[in-house]
Amino acid sequence: FEEMIFRYYIIDRVGMVTAHLDWAVGLSSLLYGLIYLPRGWMNACFAAIIGFLLAVLFILTENILFVILIHIVWKLISLTMLQNRGNHLIHGSPSREKKTL
């Protein structure tokens, strides 16, 4: 859904109106970052960077389905890393455990 709005629709419309794909990529990335602003500035900035990379990928491949697939893979990797980080917080890092004799 995000890809259809931020990559496909905005880049297409802004690109048609301005005839500048760089403006379209910039606006798409900025707006994508702004939807993550409620999660904090760092998340918004990181989302804008990811949005920029996905927008460039869309322009280079002209294949929105490929970009959607990349986004899904990115989300799965992020969730896995977040879950692993959460497990370390709950159970403690194996390297921090004290060894008893």
C-alpha positions as CSV (number, residue, x, y, z in Angstrom):
1,F,0.0,0.0,0.0
2,E,2.8,2.4,0.9
3,E,4.6,1.7,-2.3
4,M,1.5,2.4,-4.4
5,I,1.1,5.8,-2.8
6,F,4.7,7.0,-2.1
7,R,6.5,5.4,-5.0
8,Y,4.1,4.8,-7.7
9,Y,1.5,7.6,-7.4
10,I,3.5,10.5,-6.0
11,I,6.5,9.9,-8.3
12,D,4.3,9.5,-11.3
13,R,2.2,12.6,-10.6
14,V,4.9,15.0,-9.4
15,G,7.1,13.8,-12.3
16,M,4.4,14.6,-14.8
17,V,3.7,18.0,-13.4
18,T,7.2,19.2,-12.8
19,A,9.1,17.0,-15.4
20,H,11.7,16.5,-12.7
21,L,12.1,13.0,-11.3
22,D,14.5,14.3,-8.6
23,W,11.8,16.6,-7.2
24,A,9.4,13.7,-7.3
25,V,11.8,11.4,-5.4
26,G,12.5,14.1,-2.9
27,L,8.9,14.8,-2.2
28,S,8.0,11.1,-2.0
29,S,10.9,10.5,0.4
30,L,10.0,13.5,2.6
31,L,6.3,12.6,2.8
32,Y,7.2,9.0,3.6
33,G,9.5,10.1,6.4
34,L,6.8,12.4,7.8
35,I,4.3,9.6,8.4
36,Y,6.9,8.1,10.8
37,L,7.3,11.4,12.7
38,P,5.0,10.3,15.5
39,R,7.6,7.6,16.3
40,G,10.3,10.2,16.7
41,W,12.8,12.2,14.6
42,M,15.2,9.4,14.2
43,N,12.6,7.0,12.9
44,A,11.3,9.8,10.5
45,C,14.8,10.4,9.2
46,F,15.5,6.7,8.8
47,A,12.2,6.2,7.0
48,A,12.9,9.1,4.6
49,I,16.3,7.5,3.7
50,I,14.6,4.2,3.1
51,G,11.9,5.9,1.1
52,F,14.6,7.6,-1.0
53,L,16.3,4.3,-1.7
54,L,13.0,2.6,-2.6
55,A,12.1,5.5,-4.9
56,V,15.4,5.3,-6.7
57,L,15.0,1.6,-7.0
58,F,11.5,2.1,-8.5
59,I,12.9,4.6,-11.0
60,L,15.7,2.3,-12.0
61,T,13.7,-0.8,-12.4
62,E,10.3,0.7,-13.3
63,N,8.8,-2.3,-11.5
64,I,6.6,-1.5,-8.5
65,L,6.1,-5.2,-7.6
66,F,9.9,-5.6,-7.2
67,V,10.0,-2.6,-4.9
68,I,7.1,-4.0,-2.9
69,L,8.9,-7.3,-2.5
70,I,12.1,-5.5,-1.4
71,H,10.0,-3.5,1.1
72,I,8.5,-6.7,2.5
73,V,11.8,-8.3,2.8
74,W,13.2,-5.2,4.6
75,K,10.3,-5.2,7.0
76,L,10.7,-8.9,7.8
77,I,14.4,-8.4,8.5
78,S,13.7,-5.4,10.7
79,L,11.1,-7.3,12.7
80,T,13.4,-10.2,13.1
81,M,16.2,-7.9,14.4
82,L,13.8,-6.1,16.7
83,Q,12.5,-9.4,18.1
84,N,16.0,-10.7,18.7
85,R,16.9,-7.4,20.4
86,G,13.8,-7.7,22.6
87,N,14.7,-11.3,23.5
88,H,18.2,-10.1,24.6
89,L,16.6,-7.4,26.8
90,I,14.2,-9.9,28.4
91,H,16.5,-12.9,28.8
92,G,19.9,-11.1,29.0
93,S,22.8,-11.4,26.6
94,P,24.6,-14.7,26.7
95,S,27.9,-12.9,27.0
96,R,26.8,-11.1,30.1
97,E,25.8,-14.2,32.1
98,K,28.0,-14.9,35.1
99,K,29.6,-18.3,35.1
100,T,29.4,-20.1,38.4
101,L,31.6,-22.9,39.5
